[in-house]
Structures are given as structure tokens and as C-alpha cells.
Amino acid sequence: MNVAAGRAAQAATQGQGAIALRTSVNTWECDQMGHMNVRFYGQHFDDADEYLKQRMGLDRRAGPILRPRQERLQFRRELHAGATILVRQTPVAFGAGIAGAGTLRLNAVIEDAVAGTLSANLDTDFGLLSPAGFLPLPALAALDLAEQAPLIATGGVTPCAAAADRLGLIPTYQGVVRPADCDRAGLLTRRSLITRCSDAIGHVRLSGMPSWEEMKARGLGSAALEYRIDWIAPPRAGDLIELRSGFDTMGPKTLHLFHWMLDAETGAACATIEVTAIYFSFETRKSIAIPDDIRAGLAAALRPWRGVPQA
């Protein structure tokens, strides 16, 4: 699509959410799969949230802080180096949610500003966090949150280090939370959480997936379609954290894996991240059925979570 057509497409979508960010995709934001890495989607949504706070009249430098509690991030189209992008935000619903009364559900999207196409959308349930706990937010949406589907599934064993050992979950990340990983309140940001999940994939591959070198030789890539994030107790600067990961189920084309982010000192859960991923052909950039040899290797590594009862 040429620039003029892109401007026309953009004009057609004006009014469908306030513009909260204007930026572009840099070469160094792209990974070995040839597209913008998931962590930078997280960063752009993080940055857009600062404009949401400003529009809500919240003090961004002092007082309570707007924090996500549960999120569903869906990837729609790839973004490549040089793409010009917009982030738009729309309040969807308001009411009693996981953060209590005054929870806000917000829909945010990343658009290719030239093509006028949707690249990703993020639904987030926000609460207003103070030292005393979560406070009610001002109502920004007329629709009752109770009328909306929950963003995170329930059921299964409660995440913790002991449960990870019992399920045989794979250690895939181990590190420290640095001040640069955190927001003003000293809590891990969305980008920093997604970064840990992205960096863990190399260790996830050790459980039955082919290495990146093997995939490249076969002309295969992999990509996430969806992240579902439950912020249970966000880590703070200085915390030692680890990821324990497993494969939950497989479909003809999709595989479902999950990460438990745990406090390495206490074993308590900080967050859970459920990921839907695919394999794709580098030649066509289209998804493919999971190859039989990869499927066989993954079958031996399945560690269902949601269907597992408490010990």
C-alpha cells in the first residue's frame, strides 16, 4: 500500500481509540525470525500507558500508580524494520474485577500507520495501586466489567516452586530484577516480563524442540500468537526470579506453553504467562502444521497445568 492509501486507511479508523504513541520499528528491535520481537510490543504498550495516566488526570510522578492485573496480548500481523506504527487505546468496561471495585478494562492496539492494518491488540484489567493496596479508579467506560469475559482461565494447581517440581517444569530463566526493568513504583514492567519469556525460549527448546540452527536449516521459524499474563505479585528491583516452563497442549498448528515466574528465594508465584505459538515457513511467512518429528518430541514433554488438581 502506498503512503496516500495508508493515510486514507488511517483516516478511516480515526476515532477508534485515542492515539497514545507514534513511533517506528528499528532494525535492532527485530530478532532472528525477521520481525519485531515481542518485548518491544510490550515496551510500546508500556509507553502508551503513560499517556493513559495523563488523560485520566493521574499524577505520573507521585501517588498511586496504574498497574495491570491481568492481560491478553494477541499478535495479528508481523512488523518489520522501518514500519511506522501507532498505538491507540479505548476504555472498554469498568467495575469489580480482580483489582476490586473500580477496575478498568482497556483495549489497546498497535497499527501499521502506512498500511492501516492491525498488528497487535492488548486487553488489560487495570487497578490503581497504592502502598495500602488497590484503590478504585474513576469510571471511564459505561459497560459493566461483569458483562465481559475474564482474560485468564482458572483452575489447576496453584503455581509455586513445590508445584513446579511436582509437575516436572523446566528451568528456563534465572536472573535478577534490575532498577531499569521496573516502573516508577519499582515493579517489573510489561516489557521486562515479556523479555524474560522471550529469552527463555532457547532453554525451552532443550525439552524436545529443534534448536534454532536446525530450524534455520529447515526453513522454519516460530512465533507467538498470544500471551495471557496474570500479575500475581509483580517482582521488585533487586528480587531474584526464575521461570519454570512447560507445554500444556498441542493442536494441529498451535502449541500451548506456559511459564511460571517465581520468586527464587521464597518459591512464591510472581506471575503466570500462557503462550500460544506456531511454526511458520520462512519462504511463505505462513503458519504450517507442526512437523511430525517435532510433534513427537513435544508429546513426551507435555506437562498439563490447568487440568491438574491440587496436591
C-alpha positions in Angstrom: 0.0 0.0 0.0 1.4 3.4 -0.9 1.6 6.3 1.6 -1.5 8.1 0.3 -3.6 4.9 0.5 -2.2 4.4 4.0 -3.2 7.8 5.1 -6.7 7.2 3.8 -6.9 3.9 5.7 -5.7 5.7 8.8 -8.2 8.4 8.4 -11.0 5.7 8.1 -10.0 4.4 11.6 -9.8 7.8 13.3 -12.0 7.9 16.4 -11.4 4.3 17.1 -9.4 4.9 20.2 -7.2 7.8 21.3 -3.6 7.8 19.8 -1.3 7.2 22.7 2.0 6.6 20.9 3.6 7.3 17.5 6.9 5.6 16.7 8.7 3.3 14.2 10.3 -0.2 14.2 14.1 -0.1 14.4 16.3 -2.7 13.0 17.7 -3.6 16.4 14.1 -4.3 17.6 13.9 -7.3 15.2 15.0 -10.8 16.1 16.3 -13.8 14.2 12.7 -14.6 13.0 12.8 -11.4 10.9 10.2 -9.4 12.7 9.8 -7.1 15.7 10.5 -9.1 18.9 7.6 -9.5 21.4 9.4 -7.5 24.1 9.1 -4.3 22.0 5.3 -4.7 21.7 5.4 -4.8 25.5 7.5 -1.6 25.6 5.2 0.3 23.2 2.2 -0.7 25.3 4.1 0.3 28.5 4.8 3.7 27.0 1.3 4.2 25.8 0.0 3.6 29.4 1.8 6.7 30.5 -0.4 8.7 28.2 -3.4 6.9 29.6 -2.5 8.1 33.1 -2.1 11.6 31.8 -5.6 11.5 30.2 -7.0 10.2 33.4 -5.6 13.1 35.4 -3.3 10.8 37.4 0.0 12.0 38.9 2.6 10.1 37.0 5.4 11.0 39.3 3.8 10.6 42.8 0.9 8.9 44.4 -0.9 5.7 43.4 0.3 4.0 40.2 -1.8 2.4 37.4 -0.9 -1.3 37.2 -2.1 -4.2 35.1 -3.5 -7.2 36.9 -4.5 -9.5 34.0 -3.8 -9.2 30.3 -4.4 -10.8 27.0 -2.0 -9.8 24.2 -2.7 -11.1 20.7 -0.4 -10.8 17.7 -2.1 -10.3 14.4 0.5 -9.3 11.8 4.2 -9.1 11.7 6.0 -5.8 11.9 9.4 -5.4 10.2 12.2 -2.8 10.4 11.1 0.6 9.1 7.4 0.2 9.8 5.7 3.3 11.1 3.3 2.5 13.9 0.6 3.9 16.1 -0.8 2.8 19.5 -4.5 3.5 20.2 -6.4 3.0 23.4 -10.1 2.6 24.1 -11.7 2.1 27.6 -14.0 -0.9 27.3 -15.6 -1.7 30.7 -15.5 -0.7 34.3 -16.5 -2.4 37.5 -15.5 -5.0 40.1 -12.5 -7.1 38.8 -9.5 -8.8 40.2 -8.2 -5.5 41.4 -11.5 -4.9 43.2 -14.1 -2.2 42.7 -13.0 0.4 40.2 -11.2 -2.0 37.8 -10.8 -0.6 34.3 -10.6 -2.8 31.2 -8.7 -1.1 28.4 -8.2 -2.2 24.8 -5.0 -1.1 23.1 -3.9 -1.8 19.6 -0.7 -1.4 17.5 -1.4 -0.4 13.9 0.8 -0.1 10.9 0.2 3.6 10.1 1.0 3.2 6.4 -0.9 0.0 5.6 -3.7 0.8 8.0 -3.6 -2.7 9.4 -3.8 -4.2 12.9 -0.6 -5.7 14.2 -1.5 -6.5 17.8 -4.2 -5.9 20.4 -4.0 -5.9 24.1 -6.8 -6.2 26.6 -5.8 -5.2 30.2 -7.6 -5.1 33.5 -6.1 -2.2 35.4 -6.2 -1.3 39.1 -4.8 1.8 40.9 -2.1 0.6 43.3 -1.2 2.5 46.5 1.0 1.4 49.4 -2.2 0.4 51.2 -3.4 -1.7 48.2 -5.6 -1.2 45.2 -7.9 1.9 45.1 -11.0 2.5 42.9 -10.3 4.1 39.5 -12.6 6.8 38.0 -15.2 5.3 35.6 -14.1 5.8 32.0 -16.3 3.2 30.4 -20.1 2.7 30.6 -20.1 -1.0 30.0 -20.1 -3.1 33.2 -16.9 -5.2 33.6 -19.1 -8.1 34.8 -20.5 -8.4 31.3 -17.0 -9.1 29.8 -15.3 -12.5 29.6 -12.4 -13.0 32.0 -9.0 -12.6 30.4 -7.4 -15.5 32.3 -8.6 -19.1 32.7 -8.9 -20.6 36.1 -8.3 -24.0 37.6 -5.4 -26.3 38.0 -2.7 -26.4 40.6 -1.6 -23.2 42.3 1.8 -22.1 40.9 4.7 -22.3 43.3 8.2 -23.8 43.4 6.9 -27.1 45.0 4.2 -27.5 42.4 6.7 -26.8 39.6 8.9 -29.6 41.0 5.9 -31.9 41.2 4.9 -31.2 37.6 8.5 -31.5 36.3 8.5 -28.0 34.9 11.7 -27.0 33.0 14.0 -24.2 34.5 14.2 -21.8 31.6 15.3 -18.5 33.1 17.2 -17.4 36.2 18.2 -13.8 37.0 17.8 -10.6 38.9 15.4 -7.7 38.5 17.3 -4.5 37.9 16.0 -1.0 38.5 15.9 -0.4 34.7 13.5 -3.3 34.5 10.9 -1.5 36.7 8.4 1.3 36.6 8.3 4.3 39.0 6.9 2.1 41.8 9.9 -0.2 41.4 7.7 -3.0 39.9 8.6 -5.1 36.9 7.3 -3.7 33.6 5.4 -5.5 30.9 8.4 -5.2 28.5 10.7 -6.7 31.2 8.3 -9.6 31.9 7.9 -10.4 28.2 11.7 -10.1 27.7 12.3 -12.9 30.3 9.8 -15.1 28.4 11.4 -14.4 25.1 14.9 -15.1 26.4 13.7 -18.4 28.0 12.8 -19.9 24.6 16.3 -21.1 24.0 16.1 -23.2 27.2 12.6 -24.3 26.3 14.0 -25.8 23.1 16.1 -28.1 25.1 13.0 -30.1 26.1 12.2 -31.5 22.7 12.1 -28.6 20.2 14.7 -28.3 17.5 17.5 -25.8 18.0 17.5 -22.5 16.2 20.3 -23.8 13.9 18.2 -26.9 13.0 15.1 -24.8 12.3 17.0 -22.4 10.1 18.4 -25.3 8.1 14.8 -26.5 7.5 13.5 -23.0 6.7 11.3 -22.9 9.8 10.5 -20.1 12.2 8.3 -19.8 15.2 6.2 -17.0 16.6 3.8 -16.3 19.4 0.2 -15.7 18.6 -1.0 -14.8 22.2 0.2 -14.1 25.7 -2.1 -14.3 28.7 -0.5 -12.7 31.7 -1.7 -12.9 35.3 0.3 -10.4 37.5 0.0 -12.2 40.9 2.7 -10.3 42.9 4.9 -8.3 40.5 8.6 -8.6 41.3 10.5 -5.6 42.6 14.0 -4.2 41.8 16.6 -6.5 43.5 14.4 -9.6 43.5 15.8 -12.9 42.3 13.4 -14.5 39.9 13.2 -17.7 37.8 10.9 -19.1 35.2 9.7 -22.7 35.2 8.0 -23.7 31.9 6.0 -26.5 30.4 4.0 -27.4 27.3 0.3 -27.7 28.1 -1.4 -28.9 24.9 -0.9 -29.1 21.1 -3.2 -28.6 18.2 -2.7 -29.3 14.5 -0.8 -26.0 14.1 -0.6 -24.4 17.6 1.3 -25.4 20.7 0.4 -24.0 24.1 3.2 -23.5 26.6 3.3 -21.7 30.0 5.8 -20.0 32.2 5.5 -19.6 36.0 7.6 -16.6 37.2 8.7 -17.4 40.7 10.5 -15.6 43.5 13.7 -17.6 43.6 14.1 -17.0 47.4 10.6 -17.8 48.6 9.2 -20.1 45.8 6.1 -17.9 45.6 4.5 -17.1 42.2 5.1 -13.6 40.9 3.2 -14.0 37.6 2.0 -16.7 35.1 2.3 -16.4 31.4 0.4 -18.6 29.0 1.6 -18.6 25.4 0.0 -19.8 22.1 2.7 -20.3 19.4 3.1 -21.6 15.9 5.7 -22.7 13.4 5.9 -20.9 10.1 7.7 -21.2 6.8 10.4 -18.6 6.2 9.7 -18.8 2.5 6.0 -18.0 2.6 5.8 -16.4 6.1 2.7 -18.5 6.6 1.9 -20.9 9.5 2.4 -24.6 9.0 1.2 -27.8 10.7 3.6 -28.8 13.4 6.1 -31.3 11.7 5.6 -34.9 12.8 9.1 -35.2 14.3 8.7 -32.0 16.4 5.3 -33.1 17.5 6.7 -36.5 18.7 9.4 -34.7 20.7 7.0 -32.3 22.2 4.5 -35.0 23.1 7.0 -36.5 25.6 7.4 -33.1 27.2 3.8 -32.2 27.8 3.1 -31.0 31.3 -0.6 -30.1 31.6 -1.3 -27.4 34.1 -5.0 -26.3 34.1 -6.3 -29.8 34.4 -4.0 -30.8 37.3 -5.7 -31.0 40.7 -4.2 -29.5 43.8 -1.9 -31.9 45.7 
